[in-house]
Amino acid sequence: MRNAALGALAGLVGGLVFGAVMAQIGFLPTVAALVRADSPALGFAVHLLIAAVIGAIFGVLVARQQELLLWGLAYGFLWWFLGPLTLLPVLLGDPVAWDVATARALIPSLLGHLAYGAATVPCSFFWQAGKESSALNFLCLPRSPESSSPPCSASPGGPSWPGPARSLVRNRLR
């Protein structure tokens, strides 16, 4: 339940970022049409509600994951496909169009959904309880199953990365 609540808060942050994109591309009245209105302000409110709900789902799904940035971008892509390409037309009574022309027309929305996923990740990560966190943990390579330490850790000498990545960095710096 806590992961869902924290995910909802992170989703609101992501929703604010994505809301700016939606305002720029003029998509908020389309979202408002879900509640039979055309007001951009109401569209923004509906958008934030949706962002919180899918953020809560994200919080539950990634509670034990390591590569959160990858998961956030994948989640943004998934919701671009589910949202404007699939559910929005169905809910508005329009036919679903999974074709290149429709996808191309919704590229700005894809960028917004990816921004949503990327903005939701740091908030979700930093708000999760019990994680040993550094600013780099949500970007790092997965740890080995036998390791009990976090995948990346900040140390006085700077961050340290697991196994092959650490060797690669050391060799490049010599």
N, C-alpha and C positions, 0 to 999 in steps of 0.2 A: 504494500500500500504506500509505503514511504517513497519507493522508487517511482511509482505512478504520480504522486504529488510533486516530487522534484522534477520529473519529466514534464509535467504540465507547466510548471514555472519556466523551465528551459524552453518549452514549446512556445510560451508567450514571448520570450526574448526573440526566438527565431521568427515568430509571427510578426513582431515589430519590424525586423529587418526585411522580411518578405513583404510586409504591408507597404513599405516604401517603394518596393519594386512594382507592386500591384497598382499603387497610386500613379506611378510614372507611366505605366502602360495602359491606364484607364480600365482596369479589369474589375475594380470594386463594385460598380453597378451590376455586373454579371453575377458576382457573388451575392449581392443583395437580392437578386432575382430568386434565389433559393427560398426566401421568405416573402416572396411576391411583392418586392419593392424595387426601387431603382436608385436609392440614395447611396452615394459613396460612403457616407458616415456609417450607415447601417451595414453596408457591405463590409466595412472595416471591422465592425463589431462581430459580425458573423464569422469573418475570417479569423479573428483572434480566438473565438470560441473553438473553431475547427483546429487552429494551431495548438491550443491547449489540450484538446482531446488526443490528437495524434502525437503530441509531445508526451502525454502520459503513457501512451502505448510504447513509444520509443524508450522511455525511462524503464519500463518493465522489460522490454526486449534486450536492452544492452546492459542490464545491471551487472552482468558478470563478463562482459566482453572486454577485450584489450585494445583493439584497433578502432577506437571510437570515431576518428575522422572518416575512415573508410565506411564504417557503418552509417554515419550521418549523411554522407553523400549518397550512398546507396538508398537510404531511406527517403531522401529528398527525391531521387529519381523515381523510386517506387510510387511516391505520392503524386508526382507529376503524371505518371501513367494512370494511376487510379483516380486522381482528381479531375483535372480539366479534360483529359482524353476519354475518361470512362464514366465516372459517377456524375459529374456535372451535366453532361448531355442527357443522361438517363433521368436525373432528377428534374431537369427542365423540360422533359418531354421531347427532346431532340434525338435524332439518330446518333449512335456512336460511330465515329469515323476514325478508324485506326489506319490512316494512310499518311504518306509522306507530306502531302500538302498541309494537312491539319497539324502534323507534328512540327513542320517548319513554321507555321503560323504561331505555334505555341512555344517557340524557342525562348522568348523572353520569360515566359512562365517557367520553363525548365530552369533557367538561370536563377529565378527567384526561389524555386523549390530547392535547388542545390545550396543557395545562400541560407535558406531555412535550416537545412540539415547541418551545414557548417557552423551556423550560429548557435544551434541547439546543443551541439557537442560540448563546447567548453563549459557551458552552464550546467549541463547534465553531469559532466565529469567532476567539476569542482564542488557541486552540491551533494554528490553521493557520500553518504556517511561511511566512515571506516576505511577509506582508501588512503594509502600513503601517496600523496600527490606531489608532483612537480609539474611545472608548466609544460613539460615535454611528454608526460606519460600518455596522453591521449593520442599522440602522434607516432609512438614508437612501435618497434617490432615486437611480436609476441614473445613472451618468455618461454623457456623450456618447461615441460610439465614437472620436472623434478626440482625446479628452482622455487624457493619460497620468497625471494625478494621481488619487488615490483619490476616490471620490464625495463624501466629506466629509473635512475635515481640521481638526484642532484647531490653533488659532493663539493667540498671546498674547491677542488680543482676543476669543477665544471661537471656537466652531465656525463654519465657513463652509459654506454649502450651494451646490449647483450652480444655475446659471441662474435660472429663474423663481422657485424657492423662495427664493433669496437676495434677489431684488428684492421679493418679497412680504413677507418678514420686515423688510427695511429700511424699506419704506413703512409697515408697521404700527407700527414703533417711532418714527417721526417725529411 
